[in-house]
Every structure is written in C-alpha cells, then in structure tokens.
Amino acid sequence: MAATQVVIVSTSGIIRGGIQQLIAQSDSKIAIAGSFNSFAEASTFMRENTVRVLVIDDSLPHGSSLTKELKKLMDVHPGVAIVMIAQRPTVSLLQLMLQIGARGILHKDDDLERTLAAAIQMAASGGTTISPRVSQMMDQQPTLPRAVTQRDLDVLILSTEGLQPKEIAAHIGVDKKVIYRSIEKMCKVFDAQNVAQLVDTAHQRKLLPPKK
C-alpha cells in the first residue's frame, strides 16, 4: 500500500518540526510531502504534487482568516482532507472547521504521539476524528444569557489570552467590527464598565476557563 502523502502548514517552525517528528515516529505509512508556513505556499506545491491530507494548526500570518484561507484552498484542491491541531481552541472555531468539512480536529494537549497518525489515516480513508478533549469542549458549553452567544464568549476568551481584535476576527472568521460589538454587548448584559470588569464578572459566573 502506498504511503499517505501529507503536507503540513503552520506559521510556527517549531510546531511544523514537532508534527514532522510525531509522524516520523509512528509506524503508519505516512510520508511528509512538504512543510510550509502559509496556505498559499502549500497550494502552489499541491498543484504539481498529489497530496491526500493537510495537517494544520490554527495559527496564521497576521490578518489572515483561517476558515477563509481553508475554503479557498479546498475549492482549488477539493480532494484534500484537513486535520487540525488546535492551539487556541474555541467552540466557534471548532464548529466552523466541522462546517467546512475538516476530517480531524485534535487538541494541542492531546496525546498526539498516539492519536495524530491515526487521525491522518482516518482522514485519508474518508472518516472523521474528533478527539475526546475537543468533544468535551463542544458538549460542555456554559449556559449564557439569552442575548449572549457562544461566539461572543469566545471573543472574550481570546481577548483574555492577549489577542487583539483584528487577530480575534481572523481566528474565528468574522469582521473586526463584530469583535467590538460583542464586547460592547457583553458589557451591557453583565453591567460592566470596562473589559477588565467584564472579565472579572465572567470569571465569577464561571464562564471563562480558570485563571492559570
């Protein structure tokens, strides 16, 4: 049986190297055809080379939208299967990835030595892998006030991780104005005078991950 041809895309050289090492250590018949820091480079390579699976994380060059870049690539290369390792997972992003047809979603804290190669082979055969950690994130969503959506909460979660509005917008595939509207709406709903007070209130209501 021929080896499954895989391309890796991440803006981080360390992550690309780590993924390559995990694949190399597995006993599966998987060959790394290429490793790139942008979807544009990967797409150019894939025009001249047969690739079955694209392994990505959720990092992108500044200002790019992950889901928009993926949709563009999948339009040009409709047969490729996507496996994502989520570095900054939010429910909104995970749902979008499933909507556009991702065949595998793993969490950065999963046992990737055990699960990555299996997820790649599953994707290549047309199956789908959602890791238990990712499934738990999607299933255990907190109860929110009627006016607040999961995407609003994800905006706040990403802002607490130090991302700027433009970066958050790119991460979850929306316009930057949506980010400001989400924050403004949540401040009104939770009667917060500023973002810091909003974050404190959200922590008190256990809507945000525990402080590290």
Disulfide bonds with the S-S distance in Angstrom:
none
